[in-house]
């Protein structure tokens, strides 16, 4: 089913794990008219063992012009989109070293960004070039040489982009300098001082105009910088003012301080819907509330705020600060970020509104496959990682039945794995450990299986019997029930029929199961 190319792209092979990335300097020149990119990337690393051969990645349609080590060319060979470099002698474990890759070519043009990877070449209203990158999933090596997997992030990075004079490049981090070059080009140097994942590294080229603000956050003043096309300036000032600070207030309340104060927060006009590019969030929601003017929840709450600003910014916490080592665990990014939408609604309009919005997210769930994908082959699981994942988290909150502790868990998660790459199992272990409850079977049912657990209820001889029908052996999720008009009570069931003592006097007519907060199936016999 999967090829060697899939394993080279997605696997943690010895030729990747032999070196730990410390720093990149990506230095590229873009010719928008020819859709041509050229330049270099410095790989600075620490050897994790003795080695003389390693792998980096660059899509085969782009040419590796040369690889240099200590000022001399070194040999390399290509296989699919992987490049293997051989050094003249072994690099010893613990040694800090570097090599430079020079490359050029016409990168793949995205057909439908941001859902497929590549570069977007278009024009603004005045006919000036407008170019952006969007490469999540497909991989950053679609446009620049890198170790293209999520487990290893550089500690910092310099991004230098040269574009025709009159255009600007907006990338991640803070603008260090602007330099006029010969030949009608200008270079923009952007310094990223926090760890960054390679799919987050962004190039945004256009005739941008700039305005700024600041937010009094938990770690002090946070700079807010906005780069938009001239035709969008008035709309942007209105839309960003209405959404950004309320978003930051909600996210910091639930998840802790914005993770990249040193690099600031930016929104950048993009010729696609949007992407969570770290400290330079791509925005393309047409300055409308909702998701391109629509409410994904169909509750009305989703039309009161700009979906792309809230969702893509939520990824600063989940996806950018906390990053899954393998995209098979992308639920860590998407479940929490989709859940952050409901928490934003709760923060703005009250808990009942947030719960209604979250319940409305279920209309998007397909139950078409496991949320966790296959490991080591660069393959995500089901798209249900978004809305089903969000509802899974809400069920954990419901079972915990302590909102203060739940908020503590979320903020603790951000602190525990701050600026780290993680496995999904580490996140599950965290919730089990810090909550004092074992949620493993619940996570396994909802993440590893497509089907919902079914609560089967029977009425026999004046007794109410119930059990779970689930894929997980001995599944025992506590569920809320009540007699109509009464208070909900938690009932713990197993996969074997047993009397529900808490629901004495129940009938088919008066027994109610909390299917508003629980995403389950119910079968009454």
Helices and strands as residue ranges (DSSP letters): H 4-10, H 14-17, E 19-31, E 36-47, E 51-57, E 63-69, E 72-73, E 76-79, E 82-91, E 96-105, E 118-123, E 129-134, G 140-142, E 156-164, E 168-170, E 174-181, E 185-192, G 198-200, E 204-206, E 208-217, E 220-229, G 230-232, H 233-255, E 265-269, E 274-275, E 281-283, G 301-303, H 307-314, E 322-324, G 327-329, H 331-349, H 351-360, G 361-364, G 383-385, H 387-400, H 403-416, E 420-422, H 424-435, H 440-448, E 454-460, E 463-469, E 479-483, E 489-491, E 498-499, G 501-503, E 511-513, E 521-524
